[in-house]
Amino acid sequence: MKHQFSHGTYLITGASRGIGRSIALQLAALGTELILVARDKKALAETERAIKTAHPRSNVTVYSCDLADRKAIEQTTRDIRKRFKTLAGIINNAGYARPGYFGELPVEEFEKAIRTDYLGAVYITHALHDLVSEGGLITVTSSVVGYMGVFGYTSYAGPKFALVGFAETLRQELLARKIQVSVLCPPDTETPGYAEENKTKPYETQALSESAKLMPPDAVAEKFIRGVKKGKFIITCNFESTMLYRLHGIWPSLVFSIMTGMIKKAQKKKKPALA
Ligand SMILES: NC(=O)c1ccc[n+]([C@@H]2O[C@H](COP(=O)([O-])OP(=O)(O)OC[C@H]3O[C@@H](n4cnc5c(N)ncnc54)[C@H](OP(=O)(O)O)[C@@H]3O)[C@@H](O)[C@H]2O)c1
């Protein structure tokens, strides 16, 4: 089962900027019709304009909806069901990370992260999966932090790990309808969301990030489309994150030791020298 993005309508959440915007632009180039979902109306309108400028014959519908709000999702999906009888795919990409030391993150942050990054995708998929035609596509955007814990990301790891389990299970249930389910796991990517994330990163997390190269969102979108077309379940995007995924799968304690070494080195460097 290898989904090829033939013509049809794709719903993309988190399409107003960053990785989702890049995916939307690249799918429009393939001649697909798009439904874009995010909160910021101005940013959605800008993405729609960019798509229409690059592909004047494209069909784009935008919905402003807070995916952390179940009632708002119900209203939006009700409207989508009235206007669209079938979907070729649902691309659950919206999300955010708020790094910080576990003890310093308010518990409300854990609730918000689960609502936005996990439940938002579950509710959208639950309300619309029956519209996805045979041979269609459902994806979630997880992260490297969806297959291995990374210092500073306690509130982000929960929803991103949960998305992998959700997708792996849904994949089995939707096999009968020949619907491909895939998980995009981007590494650090140069997006507005990443810039925001950097504001609260503990220095240990910063040190871990510095060891990896930032990817442009267009390159992540390309990897996503290529990975889906190859029928991949987990889609990693560059050499380092692919190696980490494989190594963590077979030897998690080694990955833990390497990361612990890097964290200790950063902490030693930070420690003020004794007078
Ligand atoms: N950038 C990275 O380094 C990286 C790495 C791994 C995984 N990821 C994941 O990749 C996805 C895209 O991230 P990005 O870096 O492109 O982030 P971004 O630049 O901040 O874009 C995030 C998108 O999600 C939307 N969004 C966020 N919260 C929302 C909410 N409550 N309701 C509706 N839409 C919401 C945003 O739109 P509005 O603000 O307008 O709502 C925006 O369109 C996320 O799931 C993120 O966790 C990113």
The ligand as an ORCA input file, in Angstrom:
! r2SCAN-3c Opt
* xyz 0 1
  N      10.276     22.536     14.001
  C      10.801     21.473     14.597
  O      12.001     21.457     14.967
  C       9.950     20.230     14.804
  C      10.613     19.043     15.145
  C       9.857     17.895     15.354
  C       8.486     17.932     15.227
  N       7.868     19.098     14.912
  C       6.398     19.077     14.807
  O       6.042     19.499     13.505
  C       4.746     20.121     13.546
  C       4.846     21.481     12.887
  O       5.772     22.252     13.641
  P       6.458     23.584     13.083
  O       7.847     23.567     13.561
  O       6.138     23.765     11.652
  O       5.701     24.657     14.007
  P       5.104     26.110     13.696
  O       5.982     26.833     12.779
  O       4.847     26.707     15.034
  O       3.730     25.732     13.026
  C       2.774     25.064     13.807
  C       1.444     25.048     13.107
  O       0.499     24.421     13.995
  C      -0.592     25.320     14.232
  N      -1.104     25.172     15.593
  C      -0.404     25.213     16.752
  N      -1.236     25.118     17.792
  C      -2.496     25.028     17.277
  C      -3.784     24.932     17.847
  N      -3.981     24.934     19.167
  N      -4.840     24.877     17.015
  C      -4.681     24.908     15.659
  N      -3.482     24.986     15.076
  C      -2.408     25.058     15.872
  C      -0.004     26.715     13.978
  O      -0.979     27.645     13.574
  P      -1.699     28.736     14.523
  O      -0.694     29.218     15.510
  O      -2.173     29.754     13.568
  O      -2.821     28.004     15.169
  C       0.938     26.435     12.807
  O       0.237     26.431     11.586
  C       4.353     20.158     15.014
  O       3.513     19.066     15.309
  C       5.681     20.015     15.744
  O       5.535     19.463     17.029
  C       8.567     20.241     14.696
*
